[in-house]
Amino acid sequence: MEHSFGGPLGTLIVGVGLGAFYVALIWINTLLGMLLTPLFLIPLTWIQDAVGSKKAAKA
């Protein structure tokens, strides 16, 4: 006996699955953005401070 999830029930199951997938995708992208952004911004400010202090020392 073959079972398939065609029809309205299959559409609902696929819709719930895709909805959960996209919610997880948005969540992980938001989380990574919040966690990884400081890892790049903080060293960048250190570099900018070093360059700025060298320029100030020359002047």
Buried (B, 14 or more C-beta within 10 A) or exposed (E): EEEEEEEEEEEEEEEEEEEEEEEEEEEEEEEEEEEEEEEEEEEEEEEEEEEEEEEEEEE
